[in-house]
Amino acid sequence: MFFRFHFFRLRRVTACIAALIMSLCGTVQFYAHSLPDHFYTDADRPISVATALPVTFSNRTPSVPHGQEAELRLFGMFPVKTVSLTPLGPANVWVGGEPFGIRMLMDGVMVISLTEVQAPEGSCCPAADAGIQTGDIIASVNGKRISSNDDIQQAVAESDGKAVSVVIRHDRVIKTVSVQPVYVSETQRWLTGMWVRDSTAGIGTVTYYTRANDGQISFAGLGHAVCDADTGSQIPLASGDVIAVSVRDIVSGHAGKPGELLGRFDIGEGIGTLSANTSCGIFGTLIHPPQKQLSVPLGFRQDISRGPAVMYTTLDGSSPQPYSIEIEEIRGEDAALRNLVIHVTDPALLEHAGGIVQGMSGSPILQNGRLIGAVTHVFVRDPTRGYGIFAENMYAQTASLAASAA
């Protein structure tokens, strides 16, 4: 009886150990799959990951130029995987939240629609027949640089009915096509059947400010690219101005219909210039530094955890205020840089705006005293929820632009 008791006890202990090992292996596999293969880091502080179970970095070794590799370990003992590290900092930023206006001139002109032209032989679209599509950027016609619709009309008119050579850009691919204009007697003009746009304007929110090495104040905002309203294509920036804006009203958002900030543009001179329109947002410099801004350290994705956070945005005038939100999901990298899912919980923000509205893109998100992200999109069916981008992605772009300008 004694041996039988110990035999069953040993079996139970063995089964528990086996279950523990299986659970441990499953946890390691989960973290190996869910954690990214690359991390930005701050050389002045230890690295840890905000996970339910402790995952630590160990065995840092140089890998690529200006970078390192490290091994992730569960409980500091069990290897998860090897990841690459890129130093980005130490960095402190001034928190934004103020609305700002932009006026952008495109680098070339964007084709926003293609239409049929009534020719003597019948209707046709010369531009479409040549392979031009909506969203294409017209860079030049017959060797002449194009910056407006008038430039295209003039170049086509000067061809006197001969085919024109058009250089276009689409998805970073450059090609040259030949377009044969059609003469329309009603307008007495040679037409190609394409409508173009050369500029745009709008309102967004500043995410953060930094001071460059030359003393200039640079800023980042929006958290996503400025895209054409008709084609959805990212607008290539030739030049642009930053304009002071004050919020004068809010159209509240409802399920199926996003709201928006209504701002009043300062009719005076611009307050800054734009330098880049990227998938991570709008970047530029300001003439005057912001006043009495909150300075916080940059937070990385490994600092972020689900739970309470704060977003700064402006509901009236030009002074941002903090509002409570919840981080519901940390999605990591994807094609659209929609890294976070956030939920507005602040009663004041819900009462006045219904949640997230157009114009709040770029509103900074703070957690545990660090800038960790920015609001980018609202859920059309639920304006209390939206997406956010990691602040590290925006700051990496700031650092890249600064290095290019140096």
N, C-alpha and C positions, 0 to 999 in steps of 0.2 A: 504493500500500500504506500509506503514511504517513497519507493522508487517511482511508482506510478504518478504520485503527486508531483514530484520534481520533473518527471518527463513532460507532463501537461504544462507545467509552469515554464519549462524551457521552450516548449512549442509556442506558448503565448509571447514570450520574450523575443523569440526569433521572428515571429510574425510581426510584432511591433517594430523591430529593427528593419525588417524588409519594407514595411509600409513607410517608415521614416525615410529610408533611402529612396524609395520611389517618389515620395513627396518632394524630397530634396532635388532629385534629378528633374522632376517636372518644374520646380521653381527655377532652377538654373536655366532650363530650356525656355521658360517663359521670359525671363529677363534677357536672355541672349537674343530672343526674337523681338521683344518690345523696346529695348533700349537702343539708341542710335549707335552708329559706328563711328561718329565724330562728335567731339565736344569742343566748344570754346571754353577757355579757362582764364583765370586771373592768377598770375604768377605769385601774387602776394598773399594768397589765402589757400588753405587746403581744399581739395575737391571732394565733394560727397554728392550722392544722388538722393533726391527726395523720393524714396521708395518705401513701401510698407515694411520690407525687411532690409536690413543694412547692406548696401552694396558700396564697396570702397574701391579706390584706385590704388594700384601698387605697381612696382617695377617699371617706373617711367624710364624710357630710353629714347635717345634721339632717333628720328626716323627721316622725315623729309626736311628740307631747309626751312628753318624757323618753326618747326613743329616737332612733336614727340609722339611716342606710342605709350600706352599704358594698358595694364591688365585689370579688368573688372573682376572683383572677387566677392562672392556672397559670404557674409559673416567674416570677411577678411581671410577666408581659408579656401573656399571652393571656386575655382576658375569659372568665369562666365564667358568672357570673350576678350579679345584685344581690340582696342579702339585707338583712333588717332586724336591728338590734341592740338589745338591751335591757340596760342596765347592771344588774348584780346583784352588788354587792360594792364594794370588796374585803371578803371574808368569810372569817373563820376560825371553825372549829367544834371542839367537843370530840367526839372519836370515842366512840360508844356501844359496843354489843355486849352490854349487860346485858339479862337477861330482865326483863319487867315484866308485871304483871297489870292487867286493866281490868275495871271494872264500869260498864256503860252503861245508862242509862234512856233510852227512846226518846221522841222528840217525837211523841206520839200512840201508837197501837198498830198493829202490823203484822198483816195477815191472813195466816196461815200455811197454812190449809187451809179448804176448804168442804165441808160434808157435808149429806146428805139428812136432813130432819126428817120424822118420821112424823106426818102430820096426819090428821084424820078423812076428808078427801077424797082421801088418798093421800100418797105421799112427795113432798117438794119441798125446794128450798133457797132460802129467801126472799132471802138476800144475793146469791146468784148470779143469781137472776131479776131483781134490781135492777141488775145490771151490775157488781157488786163482784167483783174478781179477787184471787187470791193475790198477795201483794206490795204490795197497796194499803195505804196508811196511813190509819187512821181518826182524823180530827182532832177531830170533835165529833159528838154525837147530840142532836138537838133543841136546838141552841145551847149545849149543855154540853160543855166541853172534856173530852176523854177521855185518860186516862193509864194505865188498867189494864183488865183484863177485867171486874173488879168494876164499874167505871164504866159499861161497856156494858150489863151485866146489869141494873144499877139503872135506867138510862135506858129500857131496853126494858120493864122491869117497870112503870115509872111510866106508860108509854103506855097500859097496860090494853087492849092489843089494837089500838090505832090505829097507823097507819103512822107510822114515825119518819123524820125528815129526817137523813140522814147525809152529812157532809162528808168527802170522801176526797181523798188526794193520790196521784198515780201519775206517775212520770217528770216531776215538776215541774208537772204539770197538776192543777189543783184543780177539782173538780166536786161537785155535790150530787145525791144520789139518794134515792129514797123506798123504804124497806124495810117490807114488811108482815109483822110477826111472826106465827108460828103457835103456837097453844097446844097443849102436849103434856101430856095428862092424867097420864101416868106420873110425870112430874117436877113437874107442876103449875106449869109456868113457860112464859112466852112466849119462843120461841127464834127465832133468825135463821139458824142453820146455818153460822156462821163461828167458827173458832178463831183466837185472836189471841195475840200475844206482846208484852210491854211492856219487856223488858230482856234483856241478854245479858252474858256474862263470858268471858274467855279470856286467853291468854298470847301475848305477842309479844316482839320485841327492839327496843331503842332504837337508832336510827341515829345521831343526834347531839344535842348540847346547844348552846344559845346563851344569851347573857345579853341580856335585853331592855333597852330604854332606862330602864325603871323599876327595874332591878336584879334583876328576877325571872329565874329560870332556866327557859327554855322548852326543850321537847324535841320531836323528831319520831321516829316509829317505824312499823313494819310495812311501809311502802312501798306499801300498797294499802288500800282501804277495808275496814272491818269490815262483813261482810255476814251476813244471816240464814242459818243453816245449812240451813233447809228451802226457802226461796224463792230464795236467792242474791241477794236485793235488798239494796242498801246501806241500812244502818240510820241513820235520822235521829236525831242526838244531841240530847237535851234537857239532860242532865247526866251526869257520869261521874267516877269516881275512879281514880287510879293506885295500884296496890297493889304492895308489895315482894314479890318472888318469888325463890326460890332453886331451881335445877335439882337434883332428887334422883335422876333416872334418865333414860335415853334408850331409846326403842323404835327400834331400827335400821330404816332403810328398805330395802326390797327391790323389785325390779322388779314393778310392779303393785300395790304396797302401800306408800304413804309412811309413814315413821316419825314420831315426835313426841317433843318434850321433855315430860317429866313434872315439874311444878314444885310446890313447896310455898308456898302463899300465907301471907303474914304476917297473922295474925289481928288485929293492932293497927290503929291508924288508918291511913288512906291516906297516901301520900307525895306526892300531887299531885292535880291536877284535869285533866280533859279539856276542851278547848275546841272541837275540830273533828274530824269524821270525814269525810275526803275521799277522792277516788280516788287521791291521792298518799300517803295514810297517815293515821295518828292524830297529833294535835298537842295539846299541853297545857303546863302549868307544874308545876314541882316545888317542894316546900317547902324542901328543902335542896339545895345544889349538889353535884354529884358530886365525889368526891375523886380527886386525882392522875390526871386525864384527859389523854390525848394530844391536843394541839391541832395541827390541820393546816388548810391553806387549802382552800377549796372548789374542786373541779375541775369543768370544764364538758365538754360532750360533745366539743368540739373538742380537748380534752386526752387523750381516751381512744383507745387503740390496742389492737389484738388482741395477746394475749400474757399474760405473768405478771401477777398481781395478788394482793391479800391481802384476806381477809374476816375480820372480828372477830366472834366469837360465843362463847357460854358453853356448855360441856359439863358443868360441875360447879359447884355453888354459885352464885355471882353475879359471878365475875370473868372477863371475856372474855379470849380469847387469839387471836393471829393465826394464820390457816391459809391455806396457799397454794391459789390457784385459777388458772384460765386464762380469759381473756375470749375466747370463740370467735367471737362475732358482735356487731356493733353495729348494731342494727336501726332506731334512730331512733324517732320518734313513731309510736304506733298507738293504737287505741281503748282498749286495756287497759294502756297505759303499760308494756309489756314491752319495754324498750329494749335490754336486754343478754341474751345467752345466755352463761352461765358454766358451767365444768366444774371440779368439786372434784378437786384432785390431791394434797392433803395426806394422807400415810399415816395420821396420827393421827386426823384427822377421818373418814376412810373406815373405819378400824378401829372407832371408837367409835359412829359414827352411820350409817355406810353412805353418807354424803353429806349432802344437805340434808334436813331433817325439818321437820315442822310445829312452829311456835314459833320458828323461825329467821328468819321474815319480818321484815325491817328490819335484819338484820345488815349493818353498813357494809362497803363495798368500797373499798379504797384502791389507787391505782396511782401510782407515782412521787411518793409523799409527799402525794398529794391525795385528798380524799374525792370519789369520782366516782359512787358509786351505793349501792344497797342491794338485798339479796336479797329477792325477792317470792314466787316460786313454785318448786315442785319439779316436775320431769318425772316423772309417775307411772310411766312405763315404764323410767326410768333416773334413780334418785335421786342419781346423781353429777352430774347436770346440772339447771339451773334457769334462771329468768328474773331479771332485775334491772331496777330503775328508775334513771334518771339522778338523781344527787343534786341537780342544778340544779332539777329539777321539784319536789322536796320543799322546797328552800330558797326557791323562788319563792312557795310556799304559806306558809311561815313569814313571809316579808316581807309578804305580803298580809294575813295575820292581824294582824301587828304594826301595819300601817298602819291597819287597821280599828279597832284598839283605841286608837289614839292620839287 
